[in-house]
Amino acid sequence: MPAKLADTMISIIKGADTKEINVLDLCKRATLEIIGQAGFGYAFGAIEGNQSPYISVMRNFMPTFSSLFRFKRCISWILFFIPRALGTRLVEWAPSSYIQRLRKMADTQNEYSRHILASRKAVVSESGDGEFDDILSTLICSNERADEAERLSEDQLRGQINTFVFAGFETTSAALARIVHLITELPHIQTRLREELLNANPDLQSLDKLPYLNAVVREALRLHPPVPTIERCAIKDWVLPLRYPIKDNKHEMYIKKGTRVLISLSRANRCRETWGEDADEFRPERWLSSLPQSVTDAKILGVYSPIMTFGAGPRSCIGYKFAILELKIVLSRLVKTFRFEPGQHSIEWSAYGCLSPHVVRKLEDGTIAPHQGPALPLMVSTIQ
């Protein structure tokens, strides 16, 4: 997959020493194809430029969904109190163009998830009790062996497909694009990373153990978690202990049952009391030696310790190891094959559910033009 991505980029550059390329778009193509084949044994053809309705939906889902964030509380209330059938009717009647666009996207997702599920069921049926390389086929096989009361329904299986794609595509592509952007702005880091990769064995086991590659990925995920905040709801009254006091110098906070708590993963990862005065700096070298005692003392319980990027506990990101390995594999191929330099425009990252880059365009009167959708145009040239 990374080799296909590199070939696509080379074909775009062909005939020019360097060319401006929307790196975010290529990152999205790669991560969608990887989750398709590893998750469902299904080839979307995204890297080759397949323009199927499903690929279009996945590229545009988050920008469309983020437009409805200001109605988040209202939508949550409707979903909680109104029966599903009535809620579906309300969506169909809603006058908002954003809601109608989102509804059409959901219809396309459901159509493709039915097709993917049917195709994998056929493969499982033909293979009998064989072993499978993709998650969905393994899930189908296990589901068929389960007791009737424990089996997932067709709707639930299709829901798993949409969840896998959304969780494994948007966030990973954002993280990959962010790392490329960071090493573009800091060429000495890009050079050092390239030297390590070119001098290392190309096999997967060696790649996963490269110290500077690991440091770059971990530092990028610490400083810029793709999803900067998460929300949790208290299922019972609780007193939350605080490492650092707030407001009235108290080291605890009472949280009532039913309270929705917004947790800033970004601020936890950048806490100066924990990480030091350079907590807001991108410095991969911090991971090449022992971390400060303050990090150890903080006892951060994230699954990707000692940072909270993937959450903690039973509701942490189930696919974080897959995502990290995916980042390392694709990044290694890109950095060994290409040199990245800043594009012609400034880039601004904004968070609407998931962080995404946007081109900053100034108008003649000096004001900033509205964003025209996520994009990361960078100057790219091949390594001679």
N, C-alpha and C positions, 0 to 999 in steps of 0.2 A: 504493500500500500504506500509507504513512504517513497519507494522508488517510482511508483506511478505519479505521485505528486511532483517529485523532482523533474520527471520527464515532461509533465504538463507545463511547469514553470520554464523549463529550458526551451520548449516550443514557443512560449510567449515571448521570451527574450530574443529568440533566434534572429540574427541579422543586426543586432544592436549590442554595443558594449555594455550598456546598462539600460534598464527600462523601469518605469514606474508601474508597480503591480499592486493591486488590492490584496494584500496578504491575508486580511481577515476572511475574504471570500474563499481563498484556497484552504485556509485552516478549517473553515466550515465544511468544505467539500471532503477533506480528509477525515475529519472526525465522524461525519455522517456515514461515510463508507465503512469506516472501521467498526462502528457500533452496529451497522447493518450486517456485516459479515460475521463478526465475532458474536453478536447478540442473537442473530436470527438465521445465519447462513444465507443471507439475502444480499444480492449486489444491486445497489441503487444506481450505479454508474455515475455518481456525483463527480468524481475526479475527472472523468473523461468529458464532462460537460453535459451530461444528460439533463434535459430541461423538463422532467416530469412534474406534474402538479404537486406531488408529495415533496419533492426537493424544494420547490418554490415556497410551499407552505412552511417548511422547517426553517428556511432562510429568513422568512418575514414574520414568523410567529411572535418572537419576543418584542420587536418594535411595535407590532399591532397590540399585543397584550399589555405592554407598558403604558399605552395610551389610556387604558382603563384603570390605572392604579389609583387615580383620585377617587374612584367609586368603589375601592376595595372593601371598605366597611359595609357599604350598602349591599354589595354583591354577597358578602359573607352572611349578612343577616337574611337575605332572601334564600340562600342555599340552605340555611339552618332551619328556617321556619316553614318554607313552602315545599309541598310535595314535588318530587322530581318531574312528574308529568306536567304539572302546572308551570313549573319553572321553565321547562322546554318550550311551552307555549309562549310564555312571556318573552323569552329570547327571540322567538320567531317574529313577535309583534314589535319588538323594541325599535324605536325610530333612529337609534344611534348607528351611524355608518360603521363605526369601529366594532360594535357588537355584531352587526351583520357580517362584516368581514371575518371576524373571529368564528362565527357560526359556520361559515362556508369552509374555513380552514379545518374546523373540527370534523365536518362531514368528510372532507378529503382524507384526514387522518384515519377516520373510522373505516373508510372504503379500502384504503391500502392495508390497514391492520388486518382486515378480514382476508384479504388476498394473501398476505404474508403468513397468517395463521393456517389458512387452508393448505398452502404449499408445504409448510413444515409438517403438518399433520400427515400429508401424503407421504413425505419422506420417512417419517417415523413408522408409519404403517408398513411401508415396503421393507424397511430395515429390520423390523422385528425388535429384538432385544439388543441391538447393536449399540455401540457407544457413539456419542455425538460431540462435535467440536464447538457447537454453538449453545447458548444459554436456553433459547426458546425450545429447541428440540428436546433438550434434557428435561425442561420443565413439563413439556407435553407428556413425555414418557413417564415421568414420576406421577403426574396428575392422573394418568390412566390407571396406574397401579394403586392409587389411593382409594380408601373407602369412600363410598358414595357421599357420605355426609361431609367429608373433608375435601372433596374435589372442587377446583375452581370452575366457575361457569365460563361460557364462551365470552361473555362481556368482560369478565375479570381477566381472562387470558389476553384479550385484545387490549385491555387497559394496561396490562404489564408491558405490552409492546410499545404503546405510546409513552409510558413512563420511562422505559429504558432509553428510548430515542431522545426524549426531551432532556433527561438527566445526564446522559452520556454524550450529548452532542453540543448543546449550547454552552454549557459551563466549560467543557474541555477546550472547545475552539477559542473561547474567550481567554482562557489561561495560556494557551499556546501563542495566540496573537500578542498577548501582553508580554510574554517572555521575549518574543522576537523584537517587539518595540523597545523593550528595556535595553537589550544588547545592541540595538541600533543606536540608541542615544549614548551608550557607553561602549565605544568601539574597543577599548582595551580589554573589556570583559569578553566581548565577542571573539577577539583574537586569541585570548588565553583559552577559551572554551574550544575553539576550533583546533588549536594545537593539541589539546588533550585528546580530542576525538580522533584526529588524524593519526595519532601515535598509539591508539588503543586497538585491541582486537575487536572486530565488528560483531562478534557473537553476542547474543542477548544477555548471557550471564555476566560477561565482562562489562557491557554497557551499563547494567544496573548498579555496578560497583564503582563507577568512575567518580572520584571525590568532587571534582569541580562541577561536573554536570549535575550531580546530586545537590551541590550547594546552590547552584544557579536556580534550579527548579524549586527547591525548598524555600529559598529567600524570596523568589517571585510570589510563591503561594502565601508566604507569611505577609508580605507587604501589600499584596493586591489579591485577596481572595475573590474569585469570580462572583460569588454571592456574598456581599459584604455584611448582610444582616439576615437573621432567621427569626422566626416567631414561634413561641411555645405557649401553651395554655396550661395553667396550674390545675391539676385534677383534684387537689385538696389544699386546705390552708397549710402554709409553709413559712418557716422563717429561714431566709436565705442568708448564709454567712458571707460577709464581704471581706476580702483581703485588705482593701484600702477603703478607709471611711469616706462617706459622702455626706453632704448637707450638715447635719447636727453632730458630726464626728462619731457617728454610730458605725459599728462593724457588722450590722445585720439589717435586714429589711424584711418586713412582714408582707407576705403576698397572699391575698385572699383567693380561695377556690374560684375558678372561672376567669381569673385575671389573665389577659393576654400580655405576654412579656416579649418585648423586642430586644434581641440580643445582638450586639454589634461585634461580629467576628473580627472585623477590621480593627476596631479600637483595642480589642483584647490582644491582637497580634502586634499592636504598636504601642502598648503600654510602656511608657518610659521608665516607670519604677521597676518594671520587669526586664526590659530589653536594653535599657541605657539611653543616653542622650542621642544616640544615632538611630533610634528605633524607627524613624521615618525615612531612613536612607536605604537604598538598595545596595547592600554590601554582602555578596556571597561569601566573602572570606570569613565572616563570623562563624560559618558552619565548618570551617577547616580546623578549628581548634576547640578547646573546651568552652562551652557557653558560660556566661557569668553565673555566679552562685545564685543571683536573684531569680534566674530562670528556673533553676532546680528547686529553689524554695517556694516558687509560685505553685508548684505541683499541678501544672496544666494537664487536664485529663483528655485532651483531644486525641482522636484515634491516630492522627498523624502528628504525634507529640514531638516537640512541645508547642505546637500551634493549633489554633481552633478552626482552621479553614474548612475542614470536613466535618465539623461538629464533634460531639462526644456522646458516649452512651449508646443505648440500643437504637436510637433514631439518628445515629451518625450516617454518613454517606457509605452505603453498602459497596459501592464500586470504586472506592478511592485508590486502592492498589492498582486496579486496572487503569484508572485515569493517569496515575503517576507514570506507570510503565509506558503508556501510550504517548505521553508528553515527551519522555526521554527518547523514545524510538524516532518519532517524527522530527523532533528538534535536532537530534544528532544528524539525520539525513540532510536537513535544510542547512545547518551550519557548515557541514563538510562540503556541501555542493555550491552554496551561494554566499555572497557578501551582501549584507544589508546596510543601507545608508538612509538618512532622513529624506523624506519626499519634499515636494514643493510647498506643502501646506502644514500648518501646525495641527497637532492632534490633541483632542480632549476626550478623556474617558468619563463616562457618566453611568450611573447605576439606576436601572429601572428593573429591579428584580435580579438582573445579571449585568455585570459591567460590560460596556461595549465602547469601542472607539468611534469618534466622529471627527470629520474634517472641520476645522474652524475657518470660516470664510468671512473676511471683512468686506463690508459694503463701502461705496465711495464716501459716504458720510461718516465713516469710522465705526459704525455699529456692526455687531456680529449678526450674520445671517442665520436663520433657523437651520437646525441640523437637517440634512437630506437623507438620513438613514445611516446605519453603521457602516464604517469603511476604515481601512488602514492602508492608504497608499504609501508605499516605500520604494526607494530606488533599489533595484536588485540586479546583481551581476553574477556571472558564474565564476567560480574559483578556477584559475588556470592551473 
